Amino acid sequence: MEEQNSNFGGTVGKKQIVPEAMSAMIWGIVSLATMAMFGFIASFVAFSKRRRAFALYNENPANYNEKSLNILRTAKTCGTIGLIASIIFTFIWIAYIVLIVYLISMSNSYY
């Protein structure tokens, strides 16, 4: 009974999640959602926040639970997939623009 916290219904001394971990995961998901336009920016933000969160975890791992590491792995995975997909979509957009410019220049040469 002493372990129960009457105000919140949880236990006292509960390990917490690393503060930057959820933010890194959210930015990783944003990089997936915006991979066709600016996903690489969100990926870099996710990577930097993950690095800070991982440094916090390594400073004092006893204060944080194992769920933090899973969240950080998810952030890395989402950020990596978002970055790779963003690079691929950027090349596709560049190829599309080059194709359109080429077709326009070819259509003007017949007149």
Residue pairs with C-beta under 8 A, 6 or more apart in sequence:
3 11
3 12
3 13
4 10
4 11
4 12
5 11
5 12
15 62
15 63
15 64
15 65
16 63
16 64
16 65
17 64
17 65
17 67
17 68
17 71
18 53
18 54
18 56
18 57
18 64
18 68
18 71
18 72
19 53
19 56
20 49
20 50
20 52
20 53
20 56
21 50
21 53
21 57
21 68
21 71
21 72
21 75
22 71
23 49
23 53
24 46
24 47
24 49
24 50
24 53
24 71
24 72
24 75
24 79
25 46
25 71
25 72
25 74
25 75
25 78
27 42
27 43
27 45
27 46
27 49
27 75
27 79
28 42
28 43
28 46
28 50
28 74
28 75
28 76
28 77
28 78
28 79
28 82
29 78
30 39
30 42
30 46
30 82
31 39
31 40
31 41
31 42
31 43
31 46
31 78
31 79
31 81
31 82
31 83
31 86
32 39
32 78
32 81
32 82
32 85
33 39
34 42
34 82
34 86
35 82
35 85
35 86
35 89
36 86
36 89
36 93
37 89
38 86
39 82
39 83
39 85
39 86
39 89
40 82
40 83
40 86
40 87
40 90
42 79
42 82
43 79
43 80
43 82
43 83
43 86
44 83
46 75
46 76
46 78
46 79
46 82
47 76
47 79
49 75
50 72
50 75
50 76
50 79
53 68
53 72
53 75
54 72
56 64
57 64
57 68
57 69
57 72
